[in-house]
Amino acid sequence: MLKPGSWAWQWRDAETQEVIAALGIIGGATQMILTPTTSDLSMNERIDITRTPCKLGGSRAWFKCPKCSGRVAKLHLRGGRFACRICQRLTYASQSEDLIARLWRQQAKIEAKLGRHWQRPKHMHQTTFERLRRRLWDLEAAREEAFALAVRRMGWLL
């Protein structure tokens, strides 16, 4: 898409098929013009593109943040402007998780590696399986402990 040309995308309401947003892109090798359109927004923004050489030849394209001029892979549209995640003050969902939510997320990652009902998947080493299973038990114990601490902090008796 970083070649000369133009593209357009539309987002439609699933039920009514009405266009709720559109994005037009006029691209080139060194810059692109983004034209987002919604019911309350219509604008044009020029985004510069920079390149860095790759070790095995060729180059990697980066967007230049219109706000801080930093080199970024993604730009986010917020408040009517495109900018990098830091300039838009966006955070990852995991940055606002409490201890119990983090423990649940870690458990879900391990459960995804294991089969249904914590069964050892085919071709997984037994030692790896045992390590993951021990980690699951540790996570459950840590989650129960964190929950008990939270209950005590709230003044509830357990």
C-alpha positions as CSV (number, residue, x, y, z in Angstrom):
1,M,0.0,0.0,0.0
2,L,3.0,2.3,0.2
3,K,3.2,2.4,-3.6
4,P,1.6,5.3,-5.6
5,G,-2.1,4.9,-5.8
6,S,-5.3,5.3,-3.9
7,W,-7.5,3.0,-1.8
8,A,-10.7,3.3,0.2
9,W,-12.3,1.3,2.9
10,Q,-15.9,1.5,4.3
11,W,-17.3,0.2,7.5
12,R,-21.0,-0.7,7.4
13,D,-23.6,-1.3,10.1
14,A,-24.2,-5.0,10.2
15,E,-27.9,-4.7,10.3
16,T,-28.7,-1.8,8.1
17,Q,-25.7,-2.0,5.8
18,E,-25.4,1.8,6.1
19,V,-21.9,3.2,5.8
20,I,-20.9,4.4,9.2
21,A,-17.2,5.3,8.4
22,A,-14.8,5.5,5.5
23,L,-11.1,5.9,5.0
24,G,-9.5,7.1,1.8
25,I,-5.8,6.8,1.3
26,I,-3.7,8.4,-1.4
27,G,-0.3,6.9,-1.1
28,G,3.2,7.3,-2.4
29,A,6.7,6.2,-1.5
30,T,7.4,9.2,0.9
31,Q,4.0,10.3,2.1
32,M,0.3,9.4,2.2
33,I,-2.9,11.4,2.6
34,L,-5.5,9.9,4.9
35,T,-9.1,11.0,4.6
36,P,-11.3,9.6,7.4
37,T,-15.0,10.3,7.1
38,T,-17.7,9.7,9.7
39,S,-21.0,11.4,10.4
40,D,-19.2,14.1,12.5
41,L,-15.7,14.0,11.0
42,S,-14.2,14.8,7.6
43,M,-10.6,15.8,7.2
44,N,-7.4,15.2,5.3
45,E,-4.1,14.5,7.0
46,R,-0.7,14.2,5.4
47,I,1.5,11.5,6.9
48,D,5.2,11.3,6.0
49,I,6.9,7.9,5.5
50,T,10.5,7.3,6.4
51,R,12.6,4.2,5.6
52,T,15.3,2.3,7.4
53,P,17.7,-0.2,5.8
54,C,17.3,-3.8,6.6
55,K,20.3,-6.0,7.4
56,L,19.7,-8.4,4.5
57,G,18.9,-5.7,2.0
58,G,15.8,-3.7,1.2
59,S,14.2,-1.2,3.6
60,R,11.5,-1.0,6.2
61,A,8.8,1.7,6.0
62,W,7.7,3.6,9.0
63,F,5.1,6.3,9.6
64,K,6.3,9.6,11.0
65,C,4.0,10.7,13.8
66,P,2.4,14.1,12.8
67,K,2.5,15.2,16.4
68,C,6.0,14.2,17.8
69,S,7.7,13.3,14.5
70,G,8.6,9.9,16.0
71,R,9.1,6.8,13.8
72,V,6.2,4.4,14.4
73,A,4.6,1.4,12.9
74,K,1.0,2.3,13.8
75,L,-1.0,5.5,13.9
76,H,-4.2,5.9,15.8
77,L,-7.1,8.2,15.0
78,R,-8.4,9.9,18.2
79,G,-9.9,13.3,18.7
80,G,-9.8,14.1,15.0
81,R,-6.1,13.5,14.6
82,F,-3.7,10.8,13.7
83,A,-0.8,10.3,16.0
84,C,1.2,7.5,17.7
85,R,0.0,5.6,20.8
86,I,2.1,7.8,23.1
87,C,0.9,11.1,21.8
88,Q,-2.7,9.9,21.9
89,R,-2.1,8.7,25.5
90,L,-3.4,5.3,24.7
91,T,-2.5,2.3,27.0
92,Y,-2.7,-1.4,26.5
93,A,-5.6,-3.1,28.3
94,S,-3.1,-5.1,30.4
95,Q,-1.7,-1.9,31.9
96,S,-4.9,-1.3,33.8
97,E,-5.4,-4.8,35.0
98,D,-5.3,-5.6,38.7
99,L,-3.4,-8.5,40.2
100,I,-6.3,-11.0,39.9
101,A,-7.0,-10.1,36.2
102,R,-3.3,-10.6,35.4
103,L,-3.3,-14.0,37.1
104,W,-6.4,-15.0,35.1
105,R,-4.7,-13.8,31.8
106,Q,-1.6,-15.8,32.6
107,Q,-3.7,-18.9,33.3
108,A,-5.6,-18.5,30.0
109,K,-2.3,-18.3,28.1
110,I,-1.1,-21.6,29.7
111,E,-4.5,-23.3,29.2
112,A,-4.3,-22.3,25.5
113,K,-1.0,-24.3,25.3
114,L,-2.5,-27.3,27.0
115,G,-5.4,-29.3,25.6
116,R,-9.0,-29.5,26.9
117,H,-9.1,-30.3,30.6
118,W,-5.4,-29.6,31.0
119,Q,-4.4,-32.7,28.9
120,R,-0.9,-33.0,27.5
121,P,-1.0,-32.1,23.8
122,K,0.6,-34.6,21.4
123,H,4.3,-33.9,20.9
124,M,4.7,-31.9,24.1
125,H,7.5,-33.1,26.3
126,Q,6.3,-34.5,29.6
127,T,8.6,-32.2,31.5
128,T,7.2,-29.1,29.8
129,F,3.7,-30.4,30.5
130,E,4.5,-30.9,34.2
131,R,6.1,-27.4,34.4
132,L,3.0,-25.8,32.9
133,R,0.7,-27.8,35.1
134,R,2.6,-26.7,38.2
135,R,2.5,-23.1,37.0
136,L,-1.3,-23.4,36.7
137,W,-1.6,-24.7,40.3
138,D,0.7,-21.8,41.5
139,L,-1.5,-19.3,39.6
140,E,-4.6,-20.7,41.2
141,A,-3.1,-20.4,44.7
142,A,-1.8,-16.9,44.0
143,R,-5.3,-15.9,42.8
144,E,-7.0,-17.3,45.8
145,E,-4.5,-15.5,48.1
146,A,-5.0,-12.2,46.2
147,F,-8.8,-12.6,46.4
148,A,-8.6,-13.2,50.2
149,L,-6.4,-10.2,50.6
150,A,-8.8,-8.0,48.6
151,V,-11.8,-9.2,50.7
152,R,-9.9,-8.4,53.9
153,R,-9.0,-5.0,52.6
154,M,-12.7,-4.3,52.0
155,G,-13.6,-5.2,55.5
156,W,-15.5,-8.3,54.6
157,L,-14.8,-11.4,56.7
158,L,-13.7,-14.6,55.1
